[in-house]
């Protein structure tokens, strides 16, 4: 395992791991989302990770990625920029030429041995760019904005294979499948899906130097998120649940407010739930 001390995502996540708190990986789609993360992080004096999907690189273009990176680096607290869910090798190729601090390589569609080979090849290429790599191990059901819905059954992560996977690929962060799902949970909510005993075994198998990433957080109770942190989760991905109030505000006011006011107030509302998570759930406030 190579420890890239100069990498911004690495610095943020490993400071959280050592400090016993979590950091939010906030998936955003527009300028308002980017500004909301920065505003929340600066107000709370919290580190944060801004996450884009490959959708942004195609729809908004590489100039948008550059803008996000510049705004993140201009912040008064540590904020990194991460590309989430690189399902296609072509998206990885593009990501390695962009201003990302880290990328998530999704090889969950591959069989085990092919997944190891694929992720290892990306880690080797990313090292030269000082980009760190997150990998999903197993397969999670469902979908969310920015990634396709795949009609596939979930495949839970096997603890013994997780240890081998991390060792042979050199991945820096691991997103395991232990009953969590992308997108909204079905009847019975997450408490009836999650296998915390499996998560703990995965955490023990890969060792404390490999931070775990929580995917499938909508909707989750604050208590369940905090419980996951006790089992090795360090980066907690946030998407729909932190932007619901923002969506509601836009829906209720888009025909009444000027666009400039709509955008400015939208950023304020968007940031408020992020701030709450930083202060009350992640405990990352005043850690920057």
Beta strands, then each sheet from edge to edge (+ up, - down):
strand 1: 23-27
strand 2: 48-53
strand 3: 79-86
strand 4: 102-105
strand 5: 132-137
strand 6: 173-176
strand 7: 211-214
strand 8: 233-238
sheet 1: 1+ 2+ 3+ 4+ 5+ 6+ 7+ 8+ 1+
end
